Amino acid sequence: MTYSSVMPPRQVKIGDAAVFVGTTPRAIRHYHQIGLLPEPERGVDGRRRYGYDDMIRLLWIRKMAEAGISLDDMRAAFEETRDIGEVLGRLEETLAAQEAGIKRQRAAIQRLQAVGSPLGLLSELVTDRLGHLPPGTLRTADLDALLVTERVFGPLGAAIQASVFIVLATHPDLRAEQDRLDAAEAALDDRVEPEDPRVEELAVQRCAHQMALERAVEAAGLDAAEEKLFEIYDADLTEEKDTQMSAFESVTKMPYDLSSARKRCMERTAQLLADAHFADD
């Protein structure tokens, strides 16, 4: 019988230990710093030397890392201050949460591929109402407004607001009037006083336009679609609703560079709409 002439060393340097285990010297030094691996004594050349027990510990660390066990949990397991079953139970919960997150991300990517970006980034409740519109009929500003509404009032609020953008996308005359009014409102800068007659005039026009939009929504049967939204918006979205800020909190944190005249115009428009709806009732 012949024997190999190669004799294994009693100890190895940190670089050789790292190569054998499949890690890096930097990682091994980190294990020393956090107390996961006892730091061996240095040799006469000032370098650390790792023996058999050190290598066994490193191999187990490597295997536990591949299983996803955290370094803190490894240290507790080695010190027998924490039951490994408890560690694995928490790890299983973490992995389940990660899997759920990956599933949501894949669903989001699939929706983006099917619906397109950025529309596909809005809630499904919203994109389901807008997906049938011809390309290009929805403007970036429309999607921006829906994004803000979704943040403030949730998916249901944005899905209801989508009716307005459906009408604007399918009624060129109403879109043109919307553009005219938006431009007129933008002209109400800080040089215009809130009492300027143009403010009241524009509020009256904006109210009339809003009423025309509402009539177009009803004529297209979109109001009936809105009623169905309340029926389907159930417990499936409870978690998402719980993460929403209150409407008041959201509004106070979203900046708008509005002049005093423009704010006054918005307030008067709201008052005129409330009066018009009260008169209809």
N, C-alpha and C positions, 0 to 999 in steps of 0.2 A: 504493500500500500504506500502510495506517495502522498505527501502533504504539501500544500502550497507554501512557498517560501515567503509569501506576503503576510506579515503579521500586523493585525490592526493596532492602531495607536491606543495608548491608555487614555489620552486626552487629545482633543482637537481644538484648533483656533475657531474664533467666532465665524469667520468666513466659511470654513469647511462645514461647521455645524449648520449654518444657514442653507448651504447648498444641499446637504443631505436631507434636511427637513422639508425644504421647498419654501423657504421664507427669505427674509433679508436680514443682514446684520442690524439694520436700523430697527426692525421690528423686535428683534431679540433684546436690544438695548432698552426698548420701550417696556418689554415684559419685566426687565429688572427694575425700571423706575416705578412701576405700579405694584411691585411686589408679587407679580404672577410667577416669576421664575427667580429663585435665589441667585444672587450674583456670585459666581465662583471666584476663588482667589486668583490673582494674577501670577503668572510665571516670572522667572528671573528676567525675562525680556520686557516685563510690564504688561503683557497681553493676557487676556482672560483665556483660560483653558476649560473645556467642557468635557465632563466624563460621561459614563454610561447613563447614570441616573438623570443627568441634565438632558441628555438626548431623548430619553424616554418621556420626560416631562414636555419637551418641545414637540415631540411627535403627537402626544395627546392634545396639546394646545392646538396644533395644526388641524387635527381631526375635529375638535370641538368648534373651531372657527369655521370649518367647512359646513358644519351642521347649523351654523348661524348663532351659536351661543356667544353672548357678549363676554368681553374680557373680565368685567366685574363679576359676572356669574361664574366664569371659570375659576377665578380666584377664590370665590366663596365655596365652590364645589371642592377644590383642592384642600381648602382649610376645613372642610366639613362643617362649615357654619350655615350652610343652606342645603336643603334637600334637593338632589338633582331632579327628582320628580316634579318639584315645584318649579324649578327652572325650566324644564321641558314643557310644563303646562303653560307657562307664560309665553314661551317661545311659540308654541302652537297657536295661541291667541294672536300673537303678533303676525305670524305668517298668514293666518286666516284674514286678518285685516288688510295685509298687503295684497293678498289675492283678490279681495273685494275691490281694493283700489285699482289694481291692474285691470280688473274686469270693467270698472267704470271708465278707465282711460281708453280701453279698446273700444268700448261702445261709443265714446266721444269721437274717436278717430274714424270709426265707421260712419258716424253721422256726418262728420266733416267731408268724408269722401262722397257720401250720397247727396248731401244737401249743398255742400260748398262752404267756403269760408268767406266772411266771418259769420254768415247766417247760422251755420251749423254749430257755432259756439253758444248760441242762445238755447234756452231750455226747449225740450222737445215739444212742450205744450205750445210754445210760440212758433217754432219752425213748422209744425204741422199745419198751422193756419196760413203760413206765407209761402210754403214750398211750391205751390202751384203757380205762382206769379211768374210771368216771363222774365228772363234774365235782363237786368238793367233797369227794371221798373222800380226797384227799391233802391233808394239812395243811401249813401254812407251815413248821412245825418239821420235818416229814418232808423237805421240799425243802432246808431249811437243813442238815440232817444229810447229805444226799446231796451238797450243794455242798462241804462240808468233806471228805467221804470222797473225792470226785473230786480235790480238791486234794492230799490226802495219798497216796492209793493209785492215782490215775488213773481214767480212765473205766471200766476193767474192774472195779476194786474197787467203784465206785459202782453199776455195773450189777448186780453180784452182790448188793450190799446191798439193791437195789431189791426183791428177792424178799420181804424182810421187810415192806416197806411195801405191797406188793401184798396180802400176807396180812392185814395190819392194816386195809387199806382194804376187804377183802371179808369179814372176820370180826369182827363187832361185839363179840363176847364177848372176843376176844383184845385188841381195841383198848381195851375198858373196863378189862381187867386191866393193860394197859400204862399207861394213865392213872393207875390206882391206885398202881402201883409207882413211877411217876415222881414222883407227889405225895409218896409216903412217902420217897423218896430226897431230894427237895428239903427235907424236914423235918430231914434229918440235917445241921444247920448246925453252926457252930463251938461251940455249947453242948453238943453231944453228943460224948462221948468215943469213940474208936475201939473201945474194949473194951465199949461198951454192948451188952447182949444184943440190942437192936433191930437192930444192924448185922448180926449173924450171921443173925438171923431173916429179915431182908429179903434178904440174899444168897441164902439157901436158896429163898425165894419167886421171886427174880429168875431163879435158875438153872432152876427148874421152868417158869417162863414161857418162858424161852428155848428149852428143850427142846420145849415145846408149839408154839412158832413153827416150829421146825425140822421137827417132824412135819407141821405144816400145809403147809409148803413142799414137802415130799416128796409129800404126798397130792395136792397140786395139780399135780404134775409140774414144778414150777418148778426143781427141782434138775437135771432133764434140760436145761432151757433154759439153765441156768448152764453146763453142760458145752459146749453149742454156742457159748457166748460165747468160750470159750478158742480155739475153732477159727476164729472170724471176727476175733478180735483179733490181726491180723497186721501186716505191714509198712506197711499204710496209716496206722497210728497211731504209727509209729516216731518221727517228729519230735515228736509231742505227748508221747510218753513221755519223750523225752530232755530236755524242758523241765521235768519234774517234779523237785521236791526229793526227797531221800530221806525215807522215812517218819519216821525219827528226827528229822531236821532240821525237818520240818513240824510234828511234835507239839510240839517244844520252842518253837515260835514261835506256836502257837495258844493263846490264853489261855482258861482255864476257872476259874471261881471255885468251886473244890471244897473243901469242908471236909475235915479229916483223917478224920472218920468216913465221909464219902461215898467218899473214895479207898479206904479200907479195905473198904468194902462192894463196890466194884468189883473190887478185888483178890480178895476171897473168892469173888465170883461167878465170876470167871475160873478160879479153882482148882477150884471145884465142877464147872464145866462140863468142864474138862479131865479130872477124875476120872470124870465120867459118860461121856464119850466113850471113855475108856480102858476102862471096864468093858464098854461095848457092843462094843468090838473083841475 
